Amino acid sequence: MKTKTFHPAVIIIVGILCLAYPIVSTLWNNHEAKVVSQEYIGHVLNQSEEAKRAHIKAADDYNAARTGFKFVDPYQKKDLDKKESADYKKYLNTLADPKEAMGVVKIPKIGVNLPIYHGTSPETLQRGAGHLYGSDLPVGGINRHTVITAHTGLADITMFDQLTSIKKRDYFYLQVQGGTYKYQVIRTNVVRPEDISTLQRINGQDLATLLTCTPYGVNSHRLLVTGIRVLPDPISAPADSWQWSWWMLAFLAAIIVSLYIFYTVVRNKKKIVPVHEK
């Protein structure tokens, strides 16, 4: 009984498709996250100016009432016993939106455009960026410090994978209720998960910090990228670029090599001249 064999070209094509899937899947999910961000922006544009001002005032009042900074690392999976607290319920109702997002974080240099959701539950951080409960809500203001966090190293979406590329004097943007808040990076820190010293308010400053796990795939520490607000506020954030992680480029290189091998096999096969017995 003959064993069925597959043509080398078929094997190569299947290999190319397998290599392409993670890239296509990630690009698609990145695109879907941007769609959610755009839907939020579109919804806010359709609101009245009075409604926008009411949302901002409620967030300002919430921030003004905060005393101290209660922080638990979002990636330690600890039970915060907060979901039933009155303050947490008030928090969820502040900057609440039918689209569920409270805002958008954009980092043009690395193509980040993610919706920001309340809290940092595992379910929330699978969908986009989370606002760290206990930090100031992202509406700016003197003596304020908001913290936005997102994953690094998820298999099917980029999120904050390239946050390590952000350096001092780079910019990122928070868009909330029609306002665009521009921040220039003043420092980057790598700290232990329990170290919250650099996340405190600083008198006279309007700060925002982007937080993610580091090193890639190890996640033993936290990368903190802190920016100070730049005035006047821009009308909108710059357009973002495509997000390409290092592993996507590696897969793309493998695909190109596979295509070259496939082309070589086909070309050499065409050059073979059949020999007929006389």
N, C-alpha and C positions, 0 to 999 in steps of 0.2 A: 504494500500500500504506500503510495507516494505521499510524502509530507508536503503540505501546501507551504510555499514560500512567498514572501512579499518582495516586490520590486524595490530596489534601494531608493528610488525616487519617492515611492509611497511612504517609506519609513521617514525620509527627510521631511516631506510635507507634514506628516503627523507631528514630527518633532518641532517644526516651525510653529505650527498651530498651538502646541503645548507651551512653547516659549512665549508666544504672543499673548496668551490669555491673561496672565497676571498684569501685563502692561495695559491692555485694553480695559480690563476690569477696573484697575486703579484710576485710569484717566476718566472712565465713565463715572465712577463714584466722586471723583474730584469735581467733575462737571455738575453732578446732581447737587452737591453741596453749594456750588455757586448759584444754581437755580433757586435753592431755598433762600439764599441771601438776597437774590434779586426780587423774589416774591415778597420778602419782608420790606425791602426798600420801596417796592411798588405799593404795598399796603399802606405804609406810612405816608407816602405822597398823597394818597387819597383821603387821609384824615384831615380834619379841620385844624387850623393853627391853634385854636383854643384847646383841642384835645391833646395836641402835642405838648403844649405848655403845661397842661395839667399833669401829664405823665412825667415831665421833667421836674416839675415842682414836687411831686410825690417822691421821686427818687432823691432830690436834694434834701427834703425833709427827713427821709429815712437815713441818709448819710449823716445829717446833722445830729440825729438822735443816737448814733453809734458811740459807744464808749469802750475803748480797748479794742484789741484785735484777737478774736478767737479763731485759731487756725488749726485744722487737722489736714495733714497731707492727703490729697485726693486719690492717691494711688496706693495707699496702705490698706484700703478696704476695711476700715474700722467702722463700727457702728457709732454714729455720732449722736444718736438719740435726739435728733433735732426735728424730725419730720412732724412730730406732734406738738412741737412748741409753738406758742403764739407768735414769737418773733419770726420763725421760719415761714409760717403761713402768711404773715404780713409781707415778708420778703418775696414770696412767690406771687403775691398780688400786686407788687410794685413793678412797673414796666411790663406788666402782663400784656400779651398781644394774642389775638386770635391765631396768628401764624406760629405761636409758641416761642419763637425767638425773642430775645430782649434787644438784640442788636447784631452787628456784623463786625468782625475783625478782618482787616485787610493788611497784608504785608507785601506790597508790590514787588520788592526785590526778589522774593522767592515764590511769588504767585499764590500766596495764601489768600483765600476769600471764603471765610467760614461763618456760618450763623453762630451766634452766642446764645446759649440757653442758661436758664437758672440752674445753679448747682453743678455738682461734679459726680453724680452717680455713674456707675459703669454704663448704664443704658444711655445716659445723656452724652457721655464722652465717645460713644460709638457713632453718634449722629453729627457731632460737630464740636465746637469749643464750648467750654463751660465757664461760667462766672463763679469764682471761688467765694462761697458763702462766708461772710465775716469780713470780707474786704468791701470797700466802697463800691456802690453801683456805678457803672461807667458813664457818668454824665459830667465829669470834670469838676473843677472847683479847687480853690486853694485849701491846703491841708487835707488833700484827698489822695487815696492810693487804691486803685482798683487792680484786681489780679484776674487774668484770663488764662485758662489752661486748656491744652489739647494734647492728644497722644503723639508719641513718636514710635514708629515701628509697627503700625498696624499693617496687616497683609494686603488690604484692598483699598486703602485710601491714604493720601500723603500727609494731610494735616500739618503738624509741626516738625516733620522729619528734617527739614532743612533750616531749622531755627539756629543751628550752630553757625550758619553762614552770615547771620546778622551781626554787625559790628557797631562800635560807637559811631554816632553821627548818621546812621541809617534811620529810616522813618517807618512807622506803622500807624494805622488809623483805626479808630473805633467810630462806628456809625450807629447812632441811637436816636430814635424819634425825630428824624429829620436833621439832626446835628451831626457834623463831622468833626471829630477831635483828632488832631494831629500830634503825634509824639515823636520826639527825636531821642534815639538811644543814648543814654549817658553812661551805662555800665552793663556788663554781663558778669554773672557769678555762677559758679558751680558749688552747690552746697549739699549737705546731708538733708534728708527729708524733714527732719525735725527742726532744722534751723530756719526760723522765721524772722530773724533780725533785720534783714533787708526788705521785708514786706511791710514794715510799719510805716505809718504816716510820717512825713518830715515837715516840720513847721515851715509854712510859706511856699510849699511846692505842690504842684498838681502832677501826680505820678500815675503811671500804669505799668504793670509788669506782666510779661508773657512767661508762662511756666510750662515746662515739659520734662519728661524723664531723660536721663543721660547716664552713661554712654549708650549708644544705639544697641539694643538687644540685651543690655545688662541691667539698666534702669536702677542702679544703686544710688544715684544722686539726682539732683534736680538742677536743671539749667534755668536761670532767671535772667530775662532780658528786660531791663527797666528803661523806660523813656520818660522824658519830661515834656509837658504839653507846650506846643508852639502856637503862639497867637500872632495874628488873628486866625480864627478857624477858617479852613478852606471851604469852598462851596461843596466840593465832593472829593473823594479819594481818587488817585490816579488809577488808570486801568491796570489790571493785574495780568501777569504772564502765565504761561503753562507751567505746571509743577512737574519737574523731572527729578526724581531721586536717583542716587548713584546706582542702586540695584536695577532701576528701569533702564539706565544707559547700558549696564552690563548685559541685560537681557536683549536689548536692541542690538548690541554688538554681536551677540551669539546668533541672533536671527540673520544678520547680514552675512556672517560667516557661513551659516547653513544655506542661505540662498546662493552664495558663491559656489559652495560644494555641489549643490543641486544643478546649477548652471554648468559646472565643469563636467559632471557625470553625463548630462544630456548631450553636451557638445561632443565629448569623446565618443559617445555611443554612435552619434551620427557619422563620425569619421571612420568607423569600422566598415571595411569593405568585405562583403561576404565572399568566401572562396568556394567555387563550385568544382566538384570532381569532374575530370574529363572522361 
